[in-house]
Amino acid sequence: MRESDERYAIAASAGDEGLWDWNLEKNEIYFSPRWKVMVGCGEEEIGDSPDEWLKRVHSKDLGRLLGRLSDHLHRGADRFESEHRILHKDGGYRWVLARGIAVRQDSGNAVRLVGWLTDITDRKRNEDRLKHDAWHDALTDLPNRAYFHGQLQRAATRSYGRPHQCFALLYLDVDNFKQLNDGMGHSVGDQVLIAIANRLKNSVRPGDTIARIGGDEFAILLARLGDEREAGHIAERIQKALALPVKIGANEHSISVSIGVALSSLSHDKPGDFLRDADAAMYQAKADGTGCLKRAAAGAGLPRILLGMTSRGLWIEVNSASPINRSLPFRRAASPVVRRSFGGNTNRRGRCQPMTSSSPPNSKGSRPSSMPGCSNKRARR
């Protein structure tokens, strides 16, 4: 017996895992010195009460831990195993893996539960980083296309059959970015993209989603809009914020973006159709010059444009330097398409004139795809 106790003591003090031995009849737990060190405590700072463990467990994890204990002790689970956060003496939480097995009487009643506690904080951090990287762009740390598509799917599902649940999708492309990127170098281009990302974060509302779709293209999901005109106001605010020069080193770089807007009133069945429409609207805006804003019209039949078929008057154009027009006059278009404005007085000066017809994108000008998380080397403008 003495030799067995010595082996037990050696095992308890050796290695990186903390031994615990729970006497269920007395409701007392023996915590090894290593277990106590794992929570930042000395030998005399922790007693033998189960609360020494349970009161340190994160409130969001405690219920799951107790459930796993009950499954093993009373519901026939082969062993006890639980990953949870435990409070360290320094005030922070550590992720741990607790594993154990019950010692039972012939009747099957558990009288003892013995196991180990392993610190898995580093593993959890690596897992969290991998999850973050899977859904975020490496350069700007914005959500990527995959994450954005999921958010768009949820917004579309939420608004289906509920006209008051408005949302808008903004598709942004940096004007003349290819010239800047090629002329100043990819390092400067990367810094410009990072600056744009930071300004976008400060231009939207809490709960909106900003993503880098790839290259010099960004997308913004404006969820839970009060009405559709609010999308126009936010788009204008974004263009004004991005119009300020970006200073990199001793140089200042002027930037602007072309924006295509697709509203939930388009009522598409597939979330990807909203992204397609906003992308096509952005191309129409870019065709008229820099710093323009266009909106995809409801019922415009956008697939015909993408196939290169002629159908004019599908977009509403707004001068980004002026207030959003609340009462733009309708002009008869080449095809009978209903067109609607975001709504204020529009200054007709500048490259983007209101209510003009626009030709469809060149079917030969299709863009290569760009993977999320890339640098700007694949930017096309």
C-alpha positions in Angstrom: 0.0 0.0 0.0 2.8 2.4 0.9 4.5 1.7 -2.4 1.3 2.3 -4.2 0.8 5.6 -2.5 4.3 6.6 -3.4 3.7 5.8 -7.1 0.4 7.9 -6.9 2.3 10.9 -5.4 5.0 10.7 -8.0 2.4 10.5 -10.8 0.5 13.5 -9.3 3.6 15.7 -9.2 5.1 14.7 -12.5 4.2 16.0 -16.0 2.3 19.0 -17.1 -1.2 17.7 -16.2 -2.9 18.3 -12.9 -4.4 15.3 -11.1 -7.7 15.5 -9.2 -9.4 12.9 -7.2 -13.0 13.4 -6.2 -14.3 11.5 -3.2 -18.0 11.5 -4.1 -19.2 10.1 -0.7 -17.4 12.8 1.3 -17.7 15.4 -1.5 -14.0 16.3 -1.2 -11.5 16.7 -4.0 -7.7 16.2 -3.8 -6.0 18.7 -6.1 -2.4 17.9 -7.0 0.3 20.7 -6.7 0.4 20.9 -10.5 -3.4 21.4 -10.6 -3.0 24.4 -8.2 -0.1 25.9 -10.2 -2.3 25.7 -13.4 -4.7 28.2 -11.8 -1.9 30.3 -10.3 -2.2 29.2 -6.7 0.1 27.9 -4.1 -0.2 24.7 -2.1 -2.1 26.3 0.8 -4.4 28.5 -1.3 -6.8 25.8 -2.4 -8.8 23.5 -0.1 -10.6 20.3 -0.9 -14.1 21.6 -1.7 -15.4 21.0 -5.2 -16.2 24.7 -5.3 -12.5 25.3 -5.5 -12.9 24.1 -9.1 -16.5 24.8 -10.0 -16.5 28.4 -8.8 -13.5 29.1 -11.1 -15.3 27.8 -14.2 -16.5 30.4 -16.7 -20.2 31.1 -16.4 -20.8 30.2 -20.0 -19.1 26.8 -19.6 -20.4 25.7 -16.2 -23.7 24.2 -17.3 -22.0 22.1 -20.0 -19.4 20.9 -17.5 -22.0 19.8 -15.0 -23.9 18.1 -17.8 -20.9 16.1 -18.8 -20.3 15.1 -15.2 -23.9 14.0 -14.8 -23.8 12.0 -18.1 -20.8 10.0 -16.8 -22.0 9.5 -13.3 -25.7 8.8 -13.9 -26.4 8.3 -17.6 -23.9 5.7 -18.6 -21.3 7.7 -20.5 -18.1 5.8 -20.6 -15.9 8.6 -19.3 -16.0 12.2 -18.3 -14.5 14.8 -20.6 -15.0 18.6 -20.7 -13.3 21.5 -22.3 -13.9 24.7 -20.4 -12.4 28.0 -19.2 -11.1 28.3 -15.7 -10.2 31.4 -13.8 -6.5 32.0 -13.2 -5.3 34.0 -10.2 -4.1 36.8 -12.5 -7.8 37.4 -13.5 -7.6 35.9 -16.9 -9.1 32.6 -18.1 -7.3 29.5 -19.2 -8.7 26.9 -21.5 -8.5 23.4 -19.9 -9.4 19.8 -20.8 -10.7 17.8 -17.9 -10.9 14.0 -18.3 -11.8 11.4 -15.7 -13.4 8.1 -15.0 -15.6 6.9 -12.1 -14.8 4.2 -9.6 -18.0 2.3 -8.9 -19.3 -0.2 -6.4 -20.7 -3.6 -7.5 -24.1 -1.9 -7.4 -22.9 0.5 -10.1 -23.0 3.6 -7.8 -20.0 5.9 -8.4 -18.0 6.5 -5.2 -15.0 8.2 -6.7 -14.0 10.2 -9.8 -10.4 10.4 -10.7 -8.9 12.4 -13.6 -6.5 14.9 -15.1 -6.6 18.6 -16.0 -4.7 19.7 -19.1 -4.0 23.3 -20.1 -5.1 23.7 -23.8 -5.0 27.5 -24.0 -2.4 27.5 -26.8 -4.3 25.0 -28.8 -7.5 27.0 -28.4 -5.8 30.2 -29.5 -4.5 28.4 -32.6 -7.9 27.1 -33.4 -9.5 30.5 -32.9 -6.8 32.0 -35.2 -7.5 29.4 -37.9 -11.2 30.1 -37.7 -10.6 33.8 -37.9 -8.3 33.4 -40.9 -10.9 31.2 -42.6 -13.4 34.0 -42.5 -11.2 37.1 -42.8 -9.0 38.8 -45.3 -5.3 38.6 -44.3 -4.4 42.1 -45.4 -7.2 44.3 -44.0 -8.6 41.8 -41.4 -12.0 42.5 -42.8 -14.5 39.6 -43.3 -13.9 37.8 -46.6 -16.3 36.9 -49.4 -17.3 33.6 -47.8 -18.3 35.2 -44.5 -20.1 38.0 -46.3 -22.1 35.6 -48.3 -23.3 33.9 -45.1 -24.4 37.3 -43.6 -26.1 38.2 -46.9 -28.0 34.8 -46.8 -29.2 35.6 -43.3 -30.3 39.1 -44.2 -32.2 37.8 -47.3 -33.9 35.1 -45.2 -34.9 37.6 -42.5 -36.4 40.0 -45.1 -38.2 37.4 -47.2 -41.9 38.3 -47.1 -41.3 41.2 -44.7 -41.0 44.4 -46.8 -40.3 46.4 -43.6 -37.1 44.4 -43.1 -35.0 46.4 -45.5 -31.3 45.8 -46.3 -28.9 47.1 -48.9 -25.8 45.8 -50.5 -23.1 48.2 -51.5 -20.3 47.0 -53.9 -17.3 49.3 -54.0 -14.4 49.5 -56.4 -11.4 51.8 -55.9 -11.0 54.0 -59.0 -7.8 53.9 -60.9 -6.2 51.6 -58.3 -4.2 49.6 -60.9 -2.4 52.7 -61.9 -1.5 53.6 -58.3 -0.6 50.0 -57.6 1.7 49.7 -60.6 3.1 53.1 -60.3 3.8 53.3 -56.6 4.3 49.6 -55.9 2.3 46.9 -54.1 3.5 48.1 -50.6 1.9 51.5 -51.1 -1.2 49.8 -52.7 -1.6 47.6 -49.6 -1.4 50.5 -47.3 -4.0 52.4 -49.3 -6.3 49.3 -49.0 -5.8 49.1 -45.3 -6.6 52.9 -44.9 -9.8 52.4 -47.0 -10.8 49.5 -44.8 -10.3 51.6 -41.6 -12.4 54.4 -43.1 -15.1 52.1 -44.0 -15.3 50.8 -40.5 -15.8 54.3 -39.2 -18.5 55.1 -41.9 -21.0 52.4 -41.2 -23.4 51.6 -38.4 -22.9 49.0 -35.7 -24.2 45.7 -37.0 -23.3 46.4 -40.7 -20.9 44.0 -42.3 -17.9 45.2 -44.4 -15.9 42.7 -46.4 -13.0 42.7 -48.8 -14.3 40.7 -51.8 -10.9 40.6 -53.4 -8.3 42.9 -55.0 -9.5 46.5 -54.7 -13.2 45.6 -54.2 -15.2 45.8 -51.0 -18.8 45.0 -50.2 -21.0 46.4 -47.4 -24.2 44.9 -46.1 -26.4 47.5 -44.5 -28.8 45.5 -42.4 -32.1 46.5 -40.9 -32.5 49.8 -42.7 -35.3 52.2 -41.7 -36.1 52.7 -45.4 -34.3 52.4 -48.7 -33.2 56.1 -48.8 -31.0 55.5 -45.8 -28.7 53.4 -48.0 -28.1 56.4 -50.2 -27.2 58.6 -47.3 -24.7 56.0 -46.0 -23.2 55.5 -49.5 -22.7 59.3 -49.8 -21.1 59.4 -46.3 -18.7 56.6 -47.4 -17.7 58.4 -50.6 -17.0 61.6 -48.6 -14.9 59.8 -46.1 -12.9 58.1 -48.8 -12.4 61.3 -50.8 -9.9 62.6 -48.2 -6.3 62.0 -49.3 -4.4 59.0 -47.8 -1.0 60.0 -46.5 1.7 57.4 -46.8 5.2 58.5 -45.8 5.7 62.0 -47.3 3.2 61.5 -50.1 -0.6 62.0 -50.2 -2.7 59.8 -52.5 -6.2 60.9 -53.6 -8.7 58.1 -53.9 -12.3 57.7 -54.9 -14.6 54.7 -55.2 -17.4 53.8 -57.6 -20.4 52.2 -55.8 -23.1 49.9 -57.0 -26.2 49.4 -54.8 -28.7 46.6 -54.7 -31.7 46.8 -52.4 -33.7 44.1 -50.7 -36.7 45.3 -52.8 -35.2 43.5 -55.7 -36.6 40.3 -54.0 -34.1 37.8 -55.4 -34.4 34.1 -54.5 -30.6 33.7 -54.2 -28.4 35.9 -52.1 -25.7 35.8 -54.8 -28.0 37.6 -57.1 -27.9 40.7 -54.9 -24.1 40.6 -55.1 -24.2 40.2 -58.9 -26.6 43.1 -59.3 -24.6 45.4 -57.1 -21.4 44.4 -58.9 -23.0 45.1 -62.3 -24.3 48.5 -61.0 -20.8 49.3 -59.8 -19.5 48.7 -63.3 -22.0 51.0 -64.8 -21.0 53.7 -62.2 -17.3 53.2 -63.1 -18.1 53.5 -66.9 -19.2 57.1 -66.3 -16.1 58.3 -64.4 -14.7 58.2 -60.8 -16.6 58.6 -57.6 -20.0 57.7 -59.0 -22.9 55.9 -57.4 -25.5 53.7 -59.1 -28.4 51.6 -58.0 -29.8 48.5 -59.6 -33.4 49.1 -60.5 -36.2 46.8 -59.4 -37.3 44.4 -62.1 -34.5 45.5 -64.4 -33.8 42.0 -65.7 -30.1 42.2 -64.8 -29.2 38.8 -66.3 -29.8 40.2 -69.7 -27.2 42.9 -69.1 -24.6 40.4 -68.0 -25.2 38.4 -71.2 -24.5 41.5 -73.1 -28.0 42.2 -74.4 -29.1 45.9 -74.8 -31.4 47.3 -72.2 -31.0 50.9 -71.3 -32.0 53.1 -68.5 -31.6 50.4 -65.8 -29.6 52.5 -63.3 -30.2 55.6 -61.3 -27.1 57.8 -61.0 -26.4 60.2 -58.2 -23.7 62.8 -58.0 -21.7 61.8 -54.9 -20.7 65.5 -54.2 -24.3 66.5 -53.6 -27.2 65.7 -51.3 -29.2 62.6 -52.3 -32.1 63.6 -54.5 -35.5 62.9 -53.0 -37.5 63.8 -56.1 -35.6 63.1 -59.2 -37.8 63.6 -62.3 -38.4 60.5 -64.4 -37.1 60.5 -68.0 -38.4 58.2 -70.6 -35.9 55.5 -71.2 -35.1 53.4 -74.2 -36.9 50.4 -72.6 -39.9 50.6 -70.2 -38.1 50.0 -66.9 -39.4 51.5 -63.7 -36.7 53.5 -62.0 -36.6 54.9 -58.5 -34.3 57.3 -56.7 -32.9 57.1 -53.2 -34.5 60.4 -52.7 -32.9 65.4 -52.2 -31.7 67.9 -54.7 -29.1 66.6 -57.0 -26.3 68.8 -58.4 -26.1 68.0 -62.1 -22.5 69.1 -62.3 -19.7 66.6 -62.5 -19.3 63.3 -64.4 -22.4 61.5 -62.9 -25.6 63.0 -64.2 -29.0 61.9 -62.8 -31.3 59.6 -64.7 -29.1 59.1 -67.8 -29.3 55.9 -69.8 -26.3 53.8 -69.7 -25.0 51.0 -72.0 -24.6 47.5 -70.6 -21.1 46.3 -69.6 -18.9 45.0 -72.4 -19.4 41.2 -72.4 -15.7 40.9 -73.3 -14.6 42.8 -70.2 -15.3 40.1 -67.7 -13.0 40.2 -64.6 -10.9 37.4 -63.3 -11.9 36.2 -59.9 -9.8 37.2 -56.9 -9.4 35.1 -53.8 -10.2 36.6 -50.4 -7.3 37.3 -48.2 -5.0 38.2 -51.1 -2.8 41.2 -51.4 -3.6 43.8 -54.0 -1.4 42.3 -56.7 -4.4 40.9 -58.5 -6.3 44.3 -58.5 -7.4 45.2 -61.9 -7.7 48.9 -61.8 
